Amino acid sequence: MSHNVYIYILVMAGVTYLIRMLPMALIRKEITSPYIKSFLYYVPYACLAAMTFPAILSATASVISAAAGFAAALIAAYKEKSLITVALVACCAVFIVERILMI
């Protein structure tokens, strides 16, 4: 059974285009509902979190060190540190936990 990869690419491009084009074509007036506006405001953050969190837990040699790095990053981010500082704190936490666990 022969599969043509160009058909797959064409179908994926069509589906992606329709998902992005249909809301613009169907909803022409401004959204006035505060509930829908607030929902749409947080959608990008929720999608980013849903894509990032599983990668965090599988990025290290142990789930324990990954959770420690995640917790350290959350604490640093909550204290409003810069992105570089948060990343460095998370990396240092993972490094220290993996040295303690001898992974």
DOBA-292274 format. One record per residue: residue in three letters; x negated, y negated, z of N, C-alpha, C in turn. Coordinates in steps of 0.001 Angstrom, whole numbers, always signed. Each point is the difference from the previous one (the first is absolute). Layout:
<nodes>
res | n.xx | n.yy | n.zz | ca.xx | ca.yy | ca.zz | c.xx | c.yy | c.zz
ALA | X | Y | Z | X | Y | Z | X | Y | Z
...
</nodes>
This chain:
<nodes>
res | n.xx | n.yy | n.zz | ca.xx | ca.yy | ca.zz | c.xx | c.yy | c.zz
MET | -839 | +1165 | +0 | +839 | -1165 | +0 | -891 | -1237 | +0
SER | +162 | -818 | -1012 | -839 | -1185 | -160 | +717 | -1233 | +554
HIS | -731 | -780 | +791 | +553 | -1214 | +577 | -706 | -1202 | -608
ASN | +778 | -982 | -392 | -563 | -1211 | -570 | -78 | -1059 | +1096
VAL | -1208 | -370 | +369 | -205 | -949 | +1089 | +552 | -1384 | -344
TYR | +58 | -341 | -1259 | +504 | -1315 | -399 | +1499 | -132 | +271
ILE | +736 | +1091 | -97 | +1421 | -30 | +338 | +166 | -280 | +1491
TYR | -819 | +648 | +829 | +63 | -227 | +1437 | -313 | -1455 | +331
ILE | -1023 | -545 | -623 | -380 | -1387 | +245 | +1115 | -943 | -451
LEU | +608 | +266 | -1130 | +1086 | -825 | -505 | +1209 | +33 | +936
VAL | +345 | +1168 | +496 | +1132 | +116 | +936 | -307 | -731 | +1301
MET | -1210 | +166 | +519 | -365 | -690 | +1240 | +9 | -1516 | -198
ALA | -490 | -479 | -1122 | +4 | -1439 | -274 | +1434 | -514 | -109
GLY | +868 | +756 | -655 | +1401 | -402 | -128 | +707 | -70 | +1343
VAL | -213 | +995 | +842 | +622 | +5 | +1325 | -522 | -1158 | +833
THR | -1297 | -237 | -21 | -581 | -1106 | +755 | +540 | -1336 | -495
TYR | +109 | -154 | -1296 | +529 | -1251 | -555 | +1454 | -200 | +394
LEU | +805 | +1058 | -79 | +1417 | -122 | +357 | +187 | -349 | +1466
ILE | -787 | +604 | +877 | +117 | -291 | +1426 | -304 | -1472 | +273
ARG | -918 | -574 | -720 | -370 | -1395 | +240 | +872 | -979 | -775
MET | +540 | +415 | -1125 | +768 | -907 | -847 | +1472 | -44 | +387
LEU | +586 | +1107 | +411 | +1427 | +43 | +286 | +451 | -975 | +1091
PRO | -685 | -116 | +1136 | +460 | -991 | +982 | +3 | -1426 | -544
MET | -977 | -336 | -810 | -51 | -1357 | -569 | +1119 | -204 | -1007
ALA | +358 | +1037 | -735 | +1040 | -126 | -1017 | +1397 | +34 | +611
LEU | +183 | +763 | +1063 | +1327 | +158 | +580 | +338 | -1084 | +1022
ILE | -980 | -494 | +721 | +237 | -1010 | +1028 | -590 | -1315 | -485
ARG | +842 | -835 | -569 | -478 | -1256 | -571 | +150 | -1177 | +956
LYS | +903 | +103 | +968 | +175 | -1123 | +920 | -887 | +184 | +1234
GLU | -183 | -1079 | +741 | -858 | +38 | +1178 | +653 | +832 | +1099
ILE | -828 | +754 | +723 | +492 | +805 | +1111 | +174 | -925 | +1201
THR | +1221 | -49 | +527 | +280 | -909 | +1114 | +150 | +721 | +1333
SER | +165 | +1297 | -11 | +182 | +749 | +1237 | -1306 | +25 | +801
PRO | +16 | -480 | +1251 | -1230 | +18 | +793 | -466 | +1420 | +311
TYR | +940 | +935 | +119 | -367 | +1392 | +272 | -778 | +585 | -1178
ILE | +495 | -177 | -1194 | -687 | +535 | -1193 | -1326 | -714 | -208
LYS | -42 | -1309 | +233 | -1265 | -728 | -140 | -1051 | +524 | +974
SER | +401 | +213 | +1255 | -971 | +499 | +979 | -422 | +1424 | -327
PHE | +940 | +819 | -507 | -338 | +1362 | -407 | -1023 | -15 | -1127
LEU | +239 | -807 | -1016 | -913 | -70 | -1141 | -1345 | -614 | +384
TYR | -7 | -853 | +1015 | -1253 | -600 | +447 | -947 | +1050 | +572
TYR | +543 | +992 | +719 | -835 | +991 | +664 | -271 | +1255 | -833
VAL | +598 | +148 | -1156 | -212 | +1187 | -830 | -1470 | +201 | -378
PRO | -737 | -1024 | -453 | -1412 | +237 | -342 | -834 | +490 | +1181
TYR | +269 | -535 | +1196 | -751 | +426 | +1179 | +326 | +1454 | +360
ALA | +1252 | +372 | -113 | +400 | +1374 | +312 | -610 | +977 | -998
CYS | -16 | -365 | -1279 | -610 | +881 | -1018 | -1496 | +136 | +223
LEU | -666 | -1091 | +319 | -1431 | +54 | +265 | -300 | +882 | +1200
ALA | +780 | -137 | +1051 | -200 | +838 | +1189 | +252 | +1465 | -305
ALA | +1036 | +285 | -783 | +316 | +1390 | -344 | -1091 | +640 | -854
MET | -685 | -793 | -804 | -1082 | +551 | -816 | -1313 | +82 | +767
THR | -220 | -914 | +933 | -1277 | -80 | +690 | -113 | +963 | +1170
PHE | +1058 | +171 | +793 | -91 | +785 | +1224 | -440 | +1450 | -240
PRO | +550 | +734 | -975 | -498 | +1368 | -218 | -1479 | +36 | -409
ALA | -433 | -1002 | -741 | -1405 | -51 | -411 | -910 | -247 | +1197
ILE | +479 | -766 | +970 | -797 | -258 | +1203 | -273 | +1300 | +741
LEU | +1035 | +822 | +148 | -147 | +1229 | +782 | -835 | +1071 | -693
SER | -136 | -93 | -1308 | -787 | +1015 | -714 | -1357 | -527 | -478
ALA | -378 | -1189 | +415 | -1234 | -605 | -508 | -1247 | +420 | +761
THR | +161 | +583 | +1178 | -1161 | +369 | +812 | -60 | +1508 | +162
ALA | -1028 | +450 | +724 | -173 | +1436 | +196 | +1004 | +571 | +985
SER | +585 | -844 | +838 | +930 | +464 | +1032 | +1163 | -973 | +110
VAL | +1172 | +532 | +278 | +1170 | -846 | +204 | -167 | -829 | +1277
ILE | -724 | +536 | +966 | -225 | -722 | +1256 | -815 | -1267 | -245
SER | -1071 | +119 | -778 | -806 | -1189 | -292 | +769 | -987 | -879
ALA | +831 | +515 | -888 | +820 | -882 | -830 | +1004 | -764 | +851
ALA | +612 | +686 | +957 | +957 | -665 | +888 | -698 | -1035 | +876
ALA | -1218 | +285 | +439 | -754 | -967 | +800 | -338 | -1242 | -825
GLY | -415 | +196 | -1226 | -290 | -1137 | -873 | +1244 | -808 | -304
PHE | +1121 | +691 | -201 | +1267 | -678 | -253 | +429 | -820 | +1208
ALA | -134 | +586 | +1186 | +371 | -711 | +1225 | -901 | -1221 | +211
ALA | -1276 | +162 | -237 | -928 | -1124 | +144 | +328 | -1105 | -1005
ALA | +332 | +382 | -1222 | +365 | -993 | -1015 | +1288 | -713 | +375
LEU | +964 | +737 | +542 | +1251 | -637 | +423 | -239 | -1024 | +1107
ILE | -831 | +363 | +956 | -288 | -917 | +1107 | -721 | -1251 | -511
ALA | -981 | +194 | -864 | -737 | -1158 | -543 | +914 | -878 | -856
ALA | +869 | +622 | -785 | +922 | -774 | -832 | +1018 | -731 | +861
TYR | +445 | +631 | +1076 | +962 | -638 | +903 | -614 | -1227 | +671
LYS | -1307 | +49 | +228 | -698 | -1147 | +588 | -384 | -1038 | -1054
GLU | +532 | +174 | -1225 | -164 | -935 | -1121 | -1452 | -194 | -417
LYS | -748 | +1094 | -52 | -1375 | -47 | -504 | +37 | +13 | -1527
SER | -1116 | -351 | -616 | -62 | -28 | -1459 | -4 | +1423 | -568
LEU | +248 | +89 | -1292 | +67 | +1304 | -661 | -1322 | +755 | +104
ILE | -1098 | -703 | -168 | -1321 | +631 | +111 | -217 | +526 | +1410
THR | +379 | -775 | +998 | -162 | +414 | +1393 | +851 | +1225 | +299
VAL | +1227 | +12 | -475 | +886 | +1155 | +218 | -597 | +1248 | -643
ALA | -497 | -134 | -1220 | -592 | +1150 | -688 | -1250 | +493 | +729
LEU | -833 | -916 | +452 | -1217 | +393 | +722 | +328 | +666 | +1339
VAL | +985 | -516 | +713 | +410 | +609 | +1270 | +515 | +1408 | -234
ALA | +806 | +181 | -1037 | +531 | +1331 | -310 | -1127 | +961 | -374
CYS | -934 | -450 | -820 | -1126 | +854 | -393 | -858 | +378 | +1202
CYS | -264 | -960 | +858 | -797 | +285 | +1204 | +715 | +978 | +918
ALA | +1302 | -143 | +142 | +764 | +921 | +849 | -51 | +1414 | -560
VAL | +157 | +137 | -1305 | -79 | +1330 | -623 | -1390 | +587 | +189
PHE | -1019 | -815 | -210 | -1380 | +475 | +154 | -260 | +485 | +1431
ILE | +414 | -776 | +978 | -240 | +368 | +1393 | +764 | +1271 | +387
VAL | +1253 | +92 | -402 | +802 | +1187 | +340 | -570 | +1244 | -681
GLU | -440 | -123 | -1242 | -571 | +1165 | -680 | -1335 | +404 | +612
ARG | -768 | -945 | +510 | -1258 | +347 | +696 | +311 | +685 | +1330
ILE | +1028 | -466 | +706 | +369 | +634 | +1270 | +514 | +1420 | -240
LEU | +811 | +178 | -1047 | +552 | +1330 | -296 | -992 | +894 | -739
MET | -1136 | -553 | -416 | -1030 | +744 | -753 | +569 | +613 | -1289
ILE | +707 | -814 | -767 | +573 | +493 | -1258 | -992 | -213 | -1111
</nodes>
